[in-house]
Amino acid sequence: MFKINDELYGEYYVDDVIYEIINTKIFKRLKNIYQSGGGYLVNELWNVNRHEHSIGTMILSLKFNGNIEEQIKALLHDISHTAFSHVIDYVLKNENEDYHEKIQEDFLNDEELLSILGKYNLNIKRIMSKNYSFLDNELPELSFDRIDYTLRDLFRQKRISHKDVREIVNNLAVYQNKLCFNSLEIGKWFQKLYFQEVVEYFQDPLNMYINTMLCNLLTSVLNEEIIQLQDFYFTDEYVLRKINSSSKKKELEDIINKKKFDEFLLLKEKIKVKKRYIDPYILVNNEIKRISEIK
């Protein structure tokens, strides 16, 4: 067992295989893949990366007694996200925002990762194809992924405290194989926080600006063969470095410095952020209902 420390949840002991995966080159790559796409380039508080989020999702699985395979799937659920995360979906006009899922196998076949899993007699294809409801729940239900990125983003933006995080997580429960809150008050609070995450972060005009303009720039440098689609398999930093070494350096600087904001306002086509809402289950008096069903 190895001890890890997470900014949000504190210290946890994890199995050897988890610790070894965290230390692979392909997993460490996620330290330079940001959840916000290009948001961190214009707001220093939009800087949660997929490395810390993936560890946080795994910790929630561990906390709620997920077996080792569920913990591994939680840890690897974002392993194939490309540079600038979902911006690649906007570039490729992929409305389902699932490009990372389409290319997941390319990353799961990593030699170092397969060697570690083989040492523990674990089969990556079986692990990733198995459905774990608390990880894979579709909206409007809760999932470990959804809970972690909401709490982590809002904590980093200084909108909630460690005490708030503890109170929300400590009021999570599992009942009749449903992930729920055992308090209507806490459930409504988290629902409000999730709405805040979507409206005041995902749909923030500045976030829409940077990812729209970055999408247009990346489309342009792809068409001009300054970068290749395969370059997105590396990191944000790698792609930025290639653009900064090209004739597009000034355009990138102007975008980051917000000099293109008026141009953005005039654009007919802007990125469309997927609509998201949650309707959590609440456990009250040994009965489980969605918030919308409680009068």
SERO-551294 format. One line per 8 residues: number of its first residue (from 1); their letters; for each residue x, y, z of N, C-alpha, C. Coordinates in Angstrom, 2 decimals. Each point is the difference from the previous one (the first is absolute). Example, Ala and Ser with C-alpha at 12.3 -4.5 7.8 and 13.67 -1.06 7.14 Angstrom:
SERO-551294
1> AS> 13.19,-5.69,7.80,-0.89,1.19,0.00,0.90,1.20,0.00  -0.35,1.05,-0.72,0.82,1.19,0.06,-0.77,1.09,0.73
//
This chain:
SERO-551294
1> MFKINDEL> 0.84,-1.20,0.00,-0.84,1.20,0.00,0.88,1.25,0.00  -0.45,1.01,-0.73,0.72,1.26,-0.05,-0.94,1.14,0.38  0.55,1.02,0.63,-0.80,1.16,0.40,0.09,1.08,-1.06  -1.15,0.53,-0.39,-0.04,1.14,-0.90,-0.75,1.13,0.69  0.26,1.21,-0.42,-0.66,1.16,0.60,-0.70,0.81,-1.09  -1.28,0.22,0.19,-0.79,0.73,-0.98,-0.43,1.35,0.58  0.06,1.03,-0.81,-0.35,1.36,0.45,-1.41,0.05,0.58  -0.91,-0.76,-0.58,-1.41,0.09,0.38,-0.35,-0.93,1.16
9> YGEYYVDD> 0.46,-1.26,-0.07,-0.46,-1.03,0.92,1.02,-0.40,1.07  1.23,0.48,-0.13,1.01,-0.32,1.00,0.75,-1.28,-0.31  0.47,-0.68,1.07,0.86,-1.18,-0.15,-0.82,-1.28,-0.13  0.44,-0.85,-0.92,-0.62,-1.31,-0.18,1.09,-1.02,-0.31  -0.20,-1.22,0.45,0.90,-1.10,-0.35,-0.58,-0.75,-1.20  0.84,-0.23,-1.00,-0.45,-0.67,-1.22,0.82,-1.25,-0.23  -0.56,-0.95,-0.74,0.71,-1.24,-0.33,1.22,0.30,-0.88  0.93,-0.92,0.02,1.24,0.16,-0.75,-0.25,0.27,-1.48
17> VIYEIINT> -0.96,-0.72,-0.60,-0.25,0.15,-1.43,-0.48,1.41,-0.33  -0.82,0.58,0.88,-0.47,1.37,-0.21,1.17,0.97,0.03  0.86,-0.17,1.00,1.17,0.87,0.15,0.91,-0.11,-1.22  0.19,-1.19,-0.50,0.87,-0.20,-1.16,-0.59,0.62,-1.27  -1.33,-0.10,-0.16,-0.64,0.63,-1.16,0.15,1.52,0.07  -0.19,0.56,1.17,0.14,1.45,0.18,1.38,0.48,-0.43  0.99,-0.87,0.14,1.38,0.39,-0.32,0.45,-0.39,-1.40  -0.93,-0.46,-0.85,0.36,-0.27,-1.39,0.12,1.31,-0.77
25> KIFKRLKN> 0.77,-0.04,-1.05,0.18,1.18,-0.84,-1.32,0.44,-0.61  -0.81,-0.96,-0.44,-1.24,0.35,-0.70,-1.01,0.64,0.96  0.03,-0.40,1.28,-0.92,0.63,0.95,0.52,1.37,0.41  1.29,0.13,0.21,0.58,1.30,0.36,-0.25,1.04,-1.08  -0.15,-0.44,-1.24,-0.32,0.90,-1.11,-1.24,0.85,0.30  -0.94,-0.54,0.77,-1.25,0.70,0.30,0.20,1.25,0.85  1.20,0.16,0.58,0.29,1.22,0.74,-0.01,1.22,-0.91  0.18,-0.21,-1.29,0.02,1.11,-0.95,-1.15,-0.07,-1.00
33> IYQSGGGY> -1.11,-0.61,0.47,-1.27,0.01,-0.75,-1.03,0.60,0.96  -0.51,1.17,-0.34,-0.87,0.73,0.92,-1.47,-0.22,-0.31  -0.78,-0.10,1.07,-1.44,-0.26,-0.13,-0.71,1.12,-0.77  0.49,1.22,0.14,-0.69,1.16,-0.56,0.28,0.22,-1.48  0.69,-0.92,-0.65,0.43,0.26,-1.37,1.12,1.02,0.04  -0.27,1.19,-0.53,0.99,1.08,0.08,-0.32,1.02,1.07  -0.99,-0.29,0.85,-0.44,0.97,1.00,1.10,0.50,0.91  0.93,-0.87,0.35,1.07,0.38,0.92,0.93,1.06,-0.60
41> LVNELWNV> -0.06,0.16,-1.33,0.84,1.00,-0.67,-0.50,1.42,0.26  -1.27,0.13,0.38,-0.58,1.33,0.23,-0.50,0.21,1.43  -0.05,-1.07,0.78,-0.42,0.11,1.41,0.83,-1.00,0.80  0.85,0.49,0.86,0.94,-0.87,0.74,-0.70,-0.97,0.94  -1.28,0.24,0.31,-0.73,-0.89,0.90,-0.69,-1.13,-0.75  -0.01,0.03,-1.32,-0.58,-1.07,-0.80,1.10,-1.00,-0.36  0.71,-0.48,0.99,1.23,-0.74,-0.26,0.00,-1.43,0.52  -1.16,-0.59,0.21,-0.05,-1.40,0.42,0.44,-0.87,-1.17
49> NRHEHSIG> 0.93,-0.91,0.25,0.44,-0.89,-1.08,-0.61,-1.39,0.16  0.09,-0.78,-1.04,-0.65,-1.31,0.00,0.75,-1.03,0.84  1.22,0.29,0.35,0.76,-0.87,0.89,-0.62,0.01,1.40  -0.19,1.19,0.56,-0.55,0.09,1.36,-1.47,-0.42,0.02  -0.74,0.33,-1.06,-1.41,-0.41,-0.06,-0.12,-1.52,-0.05  0.86,-0.65,-0.77,-0.06,-1.46,-0.12,0.32,-0.67,1.34  0.97,0.53,0.71,0.32,-0.53,1.33,-1.18,0.23,0.95  -0.63,1.16,-0.08,-1.15,0.29,0.85,-1.17,-0.93,-0.27
57> TMILSLKF> -0.24,-0.30,-1.26,-1.09,-0.92,-0.36,0.30,-1.39,0.55  1.26,-0.42,-0.08,0.41,-1.28,0.56,-0.19,-0.03,1.52  0.33,1.10,0.67,-0.15,0.06,1.46,-1.47,-0.16,0.40  -0.91,0.61,-0.74,-1.42,-0.17,0.30,-0.42,-1.46,-0.16  0.52,-0.65,-1.04,-0.28,-1.43,-0.17,0.54,-0.80,1.18  1.23,0.31,0.42,0.61,-0.67,1.14,-0.81,0.24,1.28  -0.41,1.24,0.21,-0.75,0.38,1.20,-1.32,-0.77,0.11  -0.60,-0.29,-1.17,-1.29,-0.70,0.01,0.17,-1.48,-0.37
65> NGNIEEQI> 1.16,-0.54,0.39,0.26,-1.44,-0.04,0.01,-0.60,-1.40  0.38,0.80,-0.99,0.16,-0.56,-1.34,1.15,-1.00,-0.01  -0.16,-1.10,-0.73,1.08,-0.98,-0.06,1.16,0.55,-0.81  1.10,-0.73,-0.06,1.21,0.52,-0.63,-0.21,0.29,-1.48  -0.83,-0.79,-0.68,-0.24,0.25,-1.41,-0.81,1.28,-0.20  -0.96,0.25,0.86,-0.76,1.25,-0.09,0.91,1.19,0.28  0.89,-0.14,0.98,0.95,1.09,0.29,0.90,0.28,-1.20  0.44,-1.05,-0.68,0.86,0.18,-1.18,-0.77,0.68,-1.12
73> KALLHDIS> -1.25,-0.42,-0.21,-0.79,0.65,-1.05,-0.22,1.47,0.33  -0.26,0.29,1.27,-0.17,1.40,0.41,1.27,0.79,-0.27  1.14,-0.60,0.32,1.28,0.67,-0.19,0.29,0.26,-1.48  -0.43,-0.92,-0.86,0.35,0.07,-1.42,-1.13,0.56,-0.88  -1.08,0.46,0.61,-1.16,0.39,-0.82,0.30,1.16,-0.95  0.99,0.83,0.33,0.36,1.15,-0.85,1.36,-0.16,-0.67  0.55,-1.21,0.01,1.38,-0.20,-0.45,0.22,0.43,-1.45  -1.05,-0.06,-0.81,0.15,0.29,-1.43,-0.42,1.42,-0.38
81> HTAFSHVI> -0.23,0.86,0.99,-0.31,1.39,-0.36,1.22,0.62,-0.68  -0.28,0.73,-1.06,1.07,0.60,-0.79,0.28,1.42,0.48  1.02,0.61,-0.58,0.35,1.38,0.32,-1.25,0.88,-0.10  -0.19,0.86,0.99,-1.13,0.93,0.10,-1.34,-0.71,0.14  0.04,-1.26,0.45,-1.22,-0.74,0.34,-1.05,0.07,-1.09  -1.19,0.53,0.31,-1.12,-0.08,-0.95,0.11,0.98,-1.17  1.02,0.84,-0.02,0.16,0.91,-1.15,0.17,-0.80,-1.28  0.62,-1.19,0.08,0.16,-0.84,-1.19,-1.36,-0.39,-0.56
89> DYVLKNEN> -0.99,-0.17,0.87,-1.35,-0.33,-0.47,-0.58,1.17,-0.80  0.28,1.24,0.44,-0.48,1.17,-0.73,0.71,0.11,-1.34  1.29,-0.29,-0.02,0.77,0.05,-1.24,-0.54,-1.01,-1.01  -0.30,-1.20,0.48,-0.47,-1.08,-0.89,-1.51,-0.01,-0.16  -0.67,1.00,0.61,-1.47,0.12,-0.06,-0.67,-1.29,0.48  0.50,-0.49,1.11,-0.49,-1.23,0.61,-0.96,0.36,1.14  -1.27,0.07,-0.30,-0.99,0.51,0.95,-0.14,-0.84,1.26  0.33,-1.27,-0.07,-0.13,-0.87,1.17,1.14,0.20,1.00
97> EDYHEKIQ> 1.01,0.77,-0.39,1.16,0.28,0.87,0.62,-1.29,0.54  0.15,-0.99,-0.86,0.52,-1.30,0.44,1.21,-0.46,-0.81  0.73,0.95,-0.57,1.18,-0.38,-0.78,0.97,-0.82,0.85  0.16,0.39,1.27,0.92,-0.73,0.87,-0.42,-1.45,0.21  -1.31,-0.27,-0.09,-0.46,-1.37,0.14,0.30,-0.80,-1.27  -0.08,0.67,-1.14,0.26,-0.69,-1.27,1.45,-0.43,-0.13  0.91,0.72,0.64,1.43,-0.31,-0.13,0.56,-0.63,1.28  -0.87,-0.38,0.91,0.46,-0.48,1.31,0.94,-1.20,-0.12
105> EDFLNDEE> -0.30,-0.90,-0.93,0.80,-1.21,-0.13,1.47,0.31,-0.31  0.23,1.08,-0.75,1.38,0.39,-0.33,0.82,0.25,1.27  -0.63,0.54,1.02,0.69,0.33,1.24,0.06,-1.20,0.95  -1.04,-0.81,-0.02,-0.03,-1.17,0.88,1.01,-1.06,-0.43  0.46,0.07,-1.24,1.00,-0.95,-0.49,1.42,0.45,0.32  0.15,0.99,0.84,1.32,0.47,0.41,0.79,-1.15,0.64  1.23,-0.17,-0.45,0.83,-1.14,0.43,0.26,0.01,1.50  0.32,1.16,0.55,0.29,0.09,1.43,-1.24,-0.32,0.83
113> LLSILGKY> -1.14,0.53,-0.42,-1.26,-0.25,0.70,-0.36,-1.48,-0.04  0.10,-0.62,-1.19,-0.35,-1.42,-0.13,0.95,-0.89,0.80  1.25,0.41,0.10,0.97,-0.77,0.77,-0.37,-0.02,1.48  -0.41,1.14,0.52,-0.41,0.08,1.42,-1.24,-0.84,0.24  -0.99,0.14,-0.85,-1.24,-0.76,0.18,0.25,-1.50,-0.13  0.88,-0.37,-0.94,0.34,-1.41,-0.17,0.64,-0.58,1.24  0.82,0.79,0.67,0.67,-0.44,1.23,-1.00,-0.39,1.08  -1.17,0.67,-0.02,-1.04,-0.27,1.00,-1.15,-0.85,-0.58
121> NLNIKRIM> 0.25,-0.61,-1.18,-1.00,-0.86,-0.66,-1.33,0.72,-0.22  0.09,1.25,-0.45,-1.20,0.80,-0.27,-0.11,0.24,-1.50  -1.23,-0.12,-0.50,-0.25,0.15,-1.44,-0.66,1.35,-0.26  0.70,0.89,-0.70,-0.48,1.36,-0.19,-1.28,0.06,-0.82  -0.14,-0.85,-1.00,-1.21,0.03,-0.83,-1.23,-0.37,0.82  0.16,-1.01,0.86,-1.13,-0.41,0.85,-0.36,1.12,0.97  1.03,0.61,0.59,-0.22,1.07,0.98,-0.76,1.16,-0.63  0.44,0.46,-1.16,-0.57,1.20,-0.60,-1.35,-0.25,-0.67
129> SKNYSFLD> -0.29,-1.28,-0.33,-1.28,-0.30,-0.64,-1.10,-0.29,1.02  0.40,-0.25,1.24,-0.99,-0.32,1.03,-0.71,1.27,0.46  -1.30,-0.12,0.22,-0.79,1.15,0.43,-0.04,0.08,1.52  0.49,1.12,0.50,-0.10,0.29,1.43,-0.91,1.22,0.14  -1.18,-0.22,0.54,-1.04,1.04,-0.07,0.44,1.31,0.63  0.75,-0.05,1.09,0.36,1.25,0.66,1.03,0.80,-0.80  0.69,-0.67,-0.90,0.92,0.68,-0.91,-0.69,0.42,-1.29  -0.86,-0.87,-0.50,-0.51,0.15,-1.37,-1.43,0.54,-0.08
137> NELPELSF> -0.58,0.36,1.13,-1.36,0.55,-0.01,-0.14,1.15,-0.98  -1.07,-0.01,-0.76,-0.30,1.10,-0.91,-0.76,1.09,0.77  0.06,1.22,-0.53,-0.82,1.07,0.56,-1.47,-0.40,-0.07  -0.83,0.37,0.96,0.23,1.00,1.05,0.49,-0.58,1.33  0.54,-1.25,-0.02,0.42,-0.63,1.25,1.37,0.49,0.44  0.28,-0.27,1.27,1.33,0.27,0.53,0.99,-1.04,-0.52  1.26,0.37,-0.10,1.08,-0.95,-0.26,1.24,0.52,0.70  0.96,-0.88,0.26,1.24,0.44,0.64,0.71,1.05,-0.85
145> DRIDYTLR> -0.03,-0.19,-1.30,0.62,0.95,-0.93,-0.64,1.38,0.14  -1.31,0.05,-0.04,-0.75,1.26,0.07,0.19,0.69,1.35  -0.01,-0.79,1.06,0.17,0.57,1.34,1.39,0.60,0.14  1.02,-0.76,-0.45,1.36,0.49,0.19,0.27,1.26,-0.80  -0.35,0.02,-1.30,0.38,1.20,-0.76,-0.77,1.23,0.47  -1.22,-0.19,0.49,-0.76,1.15,0.52,0.66,0.56,1.26  0.26,-0.88,0.96,0.61,0.45,1.26,1.41,0.54,-0.24  0.77,-0.66,-0.86,1.39,0.40,-0.22,0.07,1.35,-0.70
153> DLFRQKRI> -0.82,0.19,-1.03,-0.02,1.29,-0.71,-0.40,1.14,0.93  -1.08,-0.20,0.74,-0.51,1.08,0.85,0.91,0.26,1.19  0.66,-1.04,0.49,0.98,0.21,1.07,1.18,0.83,-0.52  0.49,-0.36,-1.18,1.14,0.72,-0.58,-0.37,1.46,-0.28  -1.26,0.23,-0.33,-0.46,1.36,-0.28,-0.38,0.74,1.28  0.24,-0.65,1.16,-0.23,0.60,1.31,-1.49,0.29,0.26  -0.85,-0.80,-0.59,-1.45,0.16,0.20,-0.52,-0.90,1.12  0.75,-1.06,0.31,-0.34,-0.88,1.12,1.28,-0.29,0.78
161> SHKDVREI> -0.18,-0.47,1.24,1.14,-0.24,0.89,0.21,-1.49,0.21  1.09,-0.35,0.70,0.22,-1.40,0.39,-1.15,-0.51,0.85  -0.50,0.86,0.88,-1.13,-0.39,0.85,-1.22,-0.33,-0.85  -0.26,0.80,-1.03,-1.13,-0.25,-0.90,0.17,-1.35,-0.71  1.21,-0.26,-0.49,0.28,-1.26,-0.69,-0.27,-1.18,0.92  0.52,0.07,1.22,-0.20,-1.09,0.97,-1.48,-0.22,0.28  -0.74,1.09,0.17,-1.43,-0.13,0.32,-0.76,-0.66,-1.14  0.31,0.38,-1.22,-0.68,-0.58,-1.15,0.36,-1.48,-0.16
169> VNNLAVYQ> 1.30,-0.32,0.05,0.43,-1.39,-0.18,-0.49,-0.88,1.14  0.01,0.52,1.22,-0.45,-0.80,1.15,-1.49,-0.25,-0.01  -0.74,0.73,-0.81,-1.45,-0.22,-0.11,-0.38,-0.79,-1.24  1.01,-0.52,-0.72,-0.26,-0.93,-1.09,-0.28,-1.38,0.59  -0.85,-0.76,-0.65,-0.32,-1.34,0.47,-0.30,-0.89,-1.20  0.03,-1.30,0.26,-0.41,-0.98,-1.01,-1.19,-0.75,0.57  -1.10,0.00,-0.73,-1.22,-0.66,0.45,-0.68,-0.62,-1.21  -0.30,-1.30,0.10,-0.62,-0.73,-1.11,0.78,0.21,-1.30
177> NKLCFNSL> 1.32,-0.07,0.14,0.93,0.15,-1.12,-0.13,1.35,-0.71  -0.42,1.01,0.74,-0.08,1.36,-0.53,0.93,0.91,0.82  0.70,0.85,-0.69,0.82,1.01,0.67,-0.91,1.18,0.30  -0.08,0.39,1.26,-0.98,1.01,0.39,0.55,0.84,1.15  -0.76,1.01,0.37,0.28,0.77,1.21,-0.98,-0.43,1.08  0.47,-0.01,1.26,-0.90,-0.38,1.09,-0.61,1.23,0.66  0.07,1.13,-0.71,-0.57,1.25,0.51,-0.56,0.79,-1.18  -1.25,0.40,0.08,-0.61,0.80,-1.06,0.71,1.34,-0.10
185> EIGKWFQK> 0.36,0.57,1.13,0.68,1.30,0.01,1.33,-0.07,-0.75  0.79,-1.06,0.28,1.30,-0.17,-0.66,-0.20,-0.28,-1.48  -1.01,-0.80,-0.32,-0.28,-0.32,-1.40,-0.34,1.25,-0.80  -0.83,0.86,0.57,-0.36,1.24,-0.68,1.22,0.93,-0.12  0.84,-0.02,1.01,1.21,0.83,-0.02,0.93,-0.45,-1.13  0.21,-1.32,-0.10,0.87,-0.48,-1.06,-0.61,0.24,-1.38  -1.31,-0.15,-0.10,-0.67,0.29,-1.27,0.22,1.45,-0.41  -0.06,0.90,0.97,0.25,1.42,-0.25,1.45,0.23,-0.40
193> LYFQEVVE> 0.93,-0.69,0.66,1.42,0.13,-0.35,0.26,-0.49,-1.42  -0.65,-1.09,-0.37,0.19,-0.53,-1.36,-0.53,0.99,-1.04  -1.15,0.61,0.30,-0.55,1.02,-0.89,0.99,1.17,-0.12  0.58,0.37,1.12,1.00,1.06,0.02,1.21,-0.39,-0.86  0.43,-1.23,0.10,1.12,-0.52,-0.79,-0.28,0.15,-1.50  -1.21,-0.36,-0.40,-0.36,0.03,-1.42,-0.15,1.43,-0.50  -0.75,0.81,0.73,-0.35,1.34,-0.49,1.14,1.01,0.20  0.63,-0.05,1.18,0.99,1.03,0.32,1.43,-0.41,-0.34
201> YFQDPLNM> 0.16,-1.23,-0.48,1.34,-0.46,-0.38,0.00,-0.50,-1.45  -0.70,-1.12,-0.27,-0.03,-0.53,-1.36,-0.50,1.04,-0.99  -1.07,0.73,0.40,-0.62,0.96,-0.92,0.43,1.44,0.25  1.00,0.21,0.83,0.52,1.34,0.22,0.47,0.58,-1.34  -0.37,1.25,-0.32,0.39,0.58,-1.30,1.50,-0.06,-0.27  0.82,0.15,1.04,1.44,-0.04,-0.21,0.46,-1.42,-0.35  -0.62,-0.99,0.63,0.31,-1.39,-0.31,-0.45,-0.34,-1.42  -1.18,0.47,-0.37,-0.50,-0.20,-1.36,0.92,0.68,-1.01
209> YINTMLCN> 0.48,1.18,0.37,0.90,0.76,-0.86,1.28,-0.77,-0.28  0.73,-0.40,1.08,1.30,-0.62,-0.21,-0.12,-1.30,-0.77  -1.04,-0.79,0.29,-0.10,-1.29,-0.68,-0.52,0.12,-1.43  -0.81,1.02,-0.27,-0.41,0.25,-1.38,1.19,0.47,-0.84  0.74,0.97,0.51,1.12,0.55,-0.76,1.14,-1.02,-0.11  0.19,-0.79,1.06,1.02,-1.04,-0.06,-0.39,-1.08,-1.00  -1.28,-0.34,-0.04,-0.51,-0.95,-0.99,0.29,0.50,-1.42  -0.30,1.25,-0.25,0.23,0.56,-1.34,1.48,0.02,-0.36
217> LLTSVLNE> 0.84,0.35,0.98,1.44,0.03,-0.24,0.53,-1.42,-0.26  -0.43,-0.95,0.81,0.46,-1.38,-0.18,-0.47,-0.58,-1.33  -1.19,0.36,-0.41,-0.49,-0.43,-1.32,0.90,0.55,-1.09  0.36,1.26,0.15,0.86,0.66,-0.99,1.39,-0.64,-0.06  0.62,-0.24,1.16,1.36,-0.56,-0.02,0.00,-1.47,-0.44  -1.12,-0.68,0.21,-0.13,-1.35,-0.54,-0.07,0.04,-1.53  -0.82,0.90,-0.52,-0.15,0.12,-1.45,1.30,0.41,-0.68  0.78,0.79,0.70,1.27,0.47,-0.55,1.15,-0.97,0.31
225> EIIQLQDF> -0.34,-1.10,0.67,0.95,-1.05,0.33,1.14,0.48,0.90  -0.29,1.03,0.80,0.94,0.45,1.02,0.03,-1.03,1.13  -1.16,-0.58,0.27,-0.10,-1.13,0.91,-0.76,-1.12,-0.71  0.11,-1.20,0.53,-0.71,-1.17,-0.51,-1.00,-0.46,1.06  -1.02,-0.72,-0.42,-0.99,-0.50,0.96,0.67,-0.83,1.09  1.02,-0.73,-0.35,0.71,-0.85,0.96,0.67,0.82,1.10  0.27,1.27,-0.27,0.63,0.85,1.02,-0.89,0.18,1.22  -1.29,-0.14,-0.17,-0.93,0.14,1.12,0.15,-1.15,1.00
233> YFTDEYVL> 0.66,-1.08,-0.41,0.23,-1.13,0.90,1.03,0.36,1.07  0.70,1.11,-0.18,1.01,0.40,0.97,-0.65,0.91,1.05  0.42,1.23,0.14,-0.52,0.87,1.07,-0.31,1.39,-0.53  -0.69,0.77,0.84,-0.27,1.41,-0.34,1.31,0.72,-0.31  0.97,-0.19,0.87,1.29,0.68,-0.14,0.67,-0.34,-1.34  -0.07,-1.25,-0.39,0.61,-0.44,-1.25,-0.62,0.71,-1.20  -1.32,0.06,-0.02,-0.70,0.65,-1.12,0.27,1.50,0.00  -0.04,0.63,1.17,0.28,1.43,0.10,1.41,0.33,-0.48
241> RKINSSSK> 0.94,-0.87,0.34,1.38,0.23,-0.42,0.13,-0.01,-1.53  -0.72,-0.91,-0.65,0.06,-0.06,-1.46,-0.63,1.24,-0.63  -1.10,0.49,0.59,-0.64,1.21,-0.53,0.92,1.21,0.22  0.62,0.06,1.16,0.89,1.12,0.32,1.26,0.01,-0.86  0.27,-1.10,-0.65,1.16,-0.08,-0.90,-0.40,0.25,-1.46  -1.24,0.45,-0.18,-0.53,0.19,-1.35,-0.43,1.44,-0.23  -0.52,0.25,-1.18,-0.50,1.34,-0.35,-1.26,0.37,0.77  -0.56,-0.96,0.73,-1.24,0.24,0.75,0.25,0.46,1.44
249> KKELEDII> 1.25,0.22,0.35,0.35,0.37,1.37,-0.73,1.27,0.45  0.00,1.02,-0.84,-0.63,1.28,0.35,-1.51,-0.17,0.19  -0.62,-0.80,-0.84,-1.45,-0.24,0.11,-0.31,-0.69,1.32  0.81,-0.97,0.38,-0.20,-0.69,1.27,0.16,0.97,1.16  1.01,0.85,-0.04,0.22,0.99,1.06,-1.18,0.95,0.11  -0.53,0.44,-1.13,-1.15,0.92,0.01,-1.24,-0.67,0.60  -0.17,-1.28,-0.28,-1.14,-0.74,0.57,0.15,-0.08,1.51  1.18,-0.39,0.47,0.24,-0.15,1.44,-0.12,1.35,0.72
257> NKKKFDEF> 0.42,1.06,-0.65,-0.08,1.34,0.59,-1.36,0.66,-0.17  -0.95,-0.78,-0.52,-1.41,0.42,-0.14,-0.19,1.12,-1.03  0.96,0.19,-0.88,-0.11,1.04,-1.01,-0.99,-0.37,-1.11  -0.41,-1.27,0.01,-0.92,-0.48,-1.03,-1.45,-0.11,0.52  -0.25,0.58,1.19,-1.32,-0.20,0.60,-1.10,0.66,-0.84  0.24,1.19,-0.51,-1.02,0.66,-0.84,-0.26,-0.81,-1.26  1.06,-0.58,-0.54,-0.15,-0.85,-1.18,-0.86,-1.22,0.33  0.22,-0.56,1.18,-0.79,-1.15,0.46,-1.48,0.35,0.09
265> LLLKEKIK> -0.31,1.19,0.52,-1.41,0.41,0.16,-0.72,0.08,-1.33  0.73,0.28,-1.06,-0.60,0.15,-1.33,-0.13,-1.31,-0.76  0.62,-1.04,0.53,-0.04,-1.28,-0.70,-1.41,-0.59,-0.02  -0.38,-0.54,-1.14,-1.30,-0.67,-0.09,0.07,-1.39,0.63  1.14,-0.64,-0.15,0.16,-1.35,0.54,0.94,0.01,1.20  -0.55,-0.38,1.14,0.79,-0.15,1.22,-0.16,-1.44,0.48  0.91,-0.43,0.85,-0.12,-1.36,0.51,-1.32,-0.16,0.75  -0.55,-1.20,-0.06,-1.23,-0.29,0.73,0.33,-0.96,1.13
273> VKKRYIDP> -0.23,0.47,1.23,0.28,-0.82,1.17,-1.19,-0.91,0.25  0.29,-1.28,0.21,-1.04,-0.98,0.24,-0.85,0.39,1.21  -1.31,-0.09,-0.13,-0.88,0.32,1.13,0.11,-1.11,1.05  0.15,0.41,1.25,0.14,-0.96,1.09,-0.86,0.42,1.19  -0.65,-0.96,0.62,-0.72,0.27,1.25,-0.04,-1.30,0.80  -0.15,0.11,1.29,-0.11,-1.19,0.83,-1.29,0.06,0.81  -0.50,-1.18,0.31,-1.20,-0.16,0.82,0.28,-1.15,0.97  0.80,0.28,1.04,0.51,-1.08,0.87,-1.10,-0.75,0.74
281> YILVNNEI> 0.31,-1.26,0.31,-0.84,-0.78,0.90,0.26,0.45,1.44  -1.08,0.01,0.79,0.09,0.35,1.42,-0.57,-1.16,0.80  0.71,-0.38,1.05,-0.47,-1.06,0.90,-0.64,0.64,1.22  -1.30,-0.18,0.13,-0.74,0.56,1.14,-0.91,-1.09,0.57  0.16,-0.30,1.29,-0.83,-1.01,0.67,-0.01,-1.33,-0.75  1.19,-0.47,-0.38,0.17,-1.27,-0.71,-0.73,-0.04,-1.34  -0.23,1.16,-0.57,-0.62,0.09,-1.31,0.85,0.90,-0.89  0.15,-0.40,-1.25,0.87,0.75,-0.90,-0.83,0.64,-1.12
289> KRISEIK> 0.19,1.31,-0.17,-0.71,0.74,-1.03,0.92,1.06,-0.59  -0.26,0.36,-1.25,0.73,1.13,-0.58,-0.51,1.30,0.64  0.85,1.01,-0.02,-0.40,1.30,0.55,-1.28,0.49,-0.66  -0.11,-0.19,-1.32,-1.18,0.48,-0.74,-1.28,-0.71,0.41  0.14,-1.16,0.66,-1.20,-0.77,0.42,-0.43,0.34,1.42  0.84,0.76,0.70,-0.31,0.32,1.40,-0.74,1.34,0.06  -1.15,-0.02,0.60,-0.83,1.23,0.08,0.06,0.56,1.41
//
